[in-house]
């Protein structure tokens, strides 16, 4: 049976199917000193990947999912982190059959895997469902999460610390809100990247950079990234109503000003979609 202690450093964690996001969590936890390497286990089917994770982070990596889970569950304070692709849920559930106990804590970052489904398949009532986004890979993301009523308040304190390894965390009351958060925070970066790509590939932008002998795509993309970074910082520091919109930016322009023109052009394109 798992009983959380007050010190999160006493946690023992098993990352099942340690891909990009699982590695990001491990890196963040170790970098911030939230847990120690000897209290982290992981699993991955490829030998080269297991060796890479072990050498890079000093953790033990198994080829069998059940072995990683057993290593963590052997300790009083532990959690199993499912960081697998949705199509592998059935196999992983089969691998973990008989390994988990009714009071074991499971944190799932599997897209689309419902809490009821996981609880019934894994045989534990303590399920956390979380949805990190792409910037979480560099510790700059936001992770929405919710959990079953069986997850005690002291457990939730530790969950917040674990998820904070990916950036900011946001608890939501219902699982439906996780789906809403997915459409915003998880897929939102995709649209931002698309805008960045469009700006980078703009003929006028490319010609501008090429004229000054700095027209390579990586450099152009870095400049566009700086524009987006500045916009994000300005939005977070807005004094009026907490954020800045395209309309706010254009307010100081005359009706034929460049920013007003850009807003109108963009909105006309949207209306034409």
N, C-alpha and C positions, 0 to 999 in steps of 0.2 A: 504494500500500500504506500502511496506517495503522500508525504506530508511536507509541505513547503516550509522552509525555515526563513527567518527574516533576512538572511544574507544570500543574495542572488549568486554569489560566488560559490555557494555550496551546490548549485545546480549541476546535474550531469545531463548532457544533451546528445541525442543521436539524430543525425541528419540522414534521412532515408532518400537515396537517389540524389546525391549531392552534385547538382548542376551549377549553372551560373548564379542563380539566386541563392541557392544553399551556400555556395562558397562566399557570396557577398555577406551573408549573415555571419558565417564563421569568421571572416576577416574583420568585420566590424566589432564583433564580440571580443575577439582577442586584442584588437587594436586599442579598444577602450578599457581593457582589463576587466570586463564584466565576468568572464569565465577564464579558466586556465586550460591550456591545450590538453593536459592529461585527463580532463573531464569532458572532452568532446570526442565523439565517434561519428563515423560516416560510412556510407555504403555507396558503391558504384560498380557497375558490371565490367568496366574496362580496366585492365591492369595498369595501363599507362596513366590513366586518370587517377587511379588510387595512389600510385607512386608520386604523382605530381602534388596531390593534396597533402600527402603525408610529409613530403620533404618541405613543402612551402609553409605549412602551419604547425608541424610537429604533432599532428593528431593521428589516431589509429583509424585506418580505413579498411573495411571488410568488403569482400565480394558478395556476401550474403546479407540481405536486409535484416533477417532475423538475428544474425550475430550482432549487428550494430545495436539493434533494439534491446537485446538481452544485456549487452554491456552497460547500457544506461540504466535500464530498469532494475539492475542488481543493486542499485543505490537508492537510498531512501528518498532523495530529492532529485527528480529527473523529469524529462519531457522528451517526447518523440516528435521530431519535426519532419513532416511529409513535404518534400520539395521535388515532386515528380511530375511528369507530364500526365494530363488527364487520361490518356489512353492506357497508361500503365497502372491505374488504380486497382483494377481487378487482380492483377498479378501480385502487386505489393500486399494487398489485403490477404491473399492466399498465403504469401510468404510469412505474414505476421500472425497467422492463425495459431492460437494457443500460446502466443508469446506475451501479449498484453493482458493486464488484469483489469477488472471493472473500475478501479480507481486511478488508473494510469492516465497521465495528461498527454494529449496529442494536439500539436499545433499544425494545422494544414494550410499550406499556401498553394494548394492545387486549384487551378481555375475550374470553376463549375462544379466542384465536388460539394454536395450539400451536407450540412451537419448531420441530419437524420440518417443519411446514407452511410456516412463514416461511422457514426455511433453504432448503428446496427451491424455493420460489417466487422468493425474492430473490437466490439464487445466492451467498450468503455463509454461512460456518460460524460466524461470530461474532455470536451472537444472545443478547440479554438479554430475558427476559420478566419484567415487573414488574406488580404489581397495587396501585395506590394506593387509598385510600378517600376518602370525602366530606370529612372534616376536612382532607385534604391541600390542599384549595383555599385554606385560610388558613394553610398551613404547620404544621398541628397534627396531621397524619395519621401513619399508619404504612404503609410500603410493603414488602411481601414481594417478593423477587426471586430469580431463579436464572438460570443461563446455561449455555452449552455449554462443553465442555472447551477449545475453541479460544480462549476469552476468557482472556487471560493475567492473572496476578496484578496486574501494574501497571495493566492495563485496569480491573480490578475496584476498585482504589483510587479511580479517577476516577469510576466508576459510582456508588460509594457517595456521593461528594460531589455528583454530579448529583441523585441521588434524595433526598439530604438536604434539597434545596430544598423538598421537600414535607412535611418533618417527620422522623420517625425512619425508618430503613430496616432491614430484616431479611433477611439472606441465608439461603435454604433450599437443601438439597442436591438435591432432586428437583422435577420439575415437578408431580407429584401434590400436593406440599405447597403449591404455589401455589394449587391448587384448594381445598385445605383452608383456606388463609389467606383466600381470597375469601369463603368462607362465614362467616368470623368477622370479620375486620377490614373487608372491603369491604361486606358486607351488615349487619354488626352495628349500625352507626350508624342504619340504617333502623329497627330495633326500638327503639333509644333515642329517636329522634324520635317514634315512635308512642307511647311511654310519656309523653314530654313533652306531646304533643298531648292525650292522655287526661287528664293532670293539669290542663292549661290549660282544657280544656273541662268539667272536673268542675263539676257544679252547685254544690256546696258551696264549691269554690275561687272560682268566679266570683262567688257571692253575698258571700263574704268581702271580695274586692277591691272589689266594687261598693259595699258598705256604707261604705267609707272614701273613696269618690269616685275610685278609681283602677282602675276595672273595665274599661278598654279591653283588647282582646286583646293588642296588642303589649306593654303593660306586664305583663300576666299572664304572657305567654310569657317575658319577661325574668326574672321572678321564678322561674319553674320552671327556667329555664336556670341560674340561680344555685344552685338546689338540686342540680341534676345536676353542675354544676361542683364544688361542694363535696364531693359524694359521690366523684367521680373522684379528687380530690386526697387525700381520706381513704383511699381504697382503695390509692393508690400509696405511702402513708406508713405502712401498717399494720406494727406492730412484730413481731406474732407469726409469721405465715406468709406475709407478703408481700402479702396482699390482705384485703379485708373482704367478708363475705357478708351476706345479709339475716339469716341466723341469728345471726351475730356481733352485729349491731346490736341484735337483740332479746334477747340473753342477759341484759342487766342488768334486764330487766323482770320483774315478777311474771307468773304465768301468764295473768292477765287484763289485763296492761298493754297500752297502745296499740300498741306496736311488735309484740308477740307476736300481738295480734289482727290487725294488718295483714298479718303474714307468713302466718298461717293462712288469712285470707281470700283472699290472692293465690294461695297454693298450691292452695286448693280450686277456684279458677277455672281454674288450669292443668290440674288433673286432669279438669276437665269439658270440656276442649277435644277 
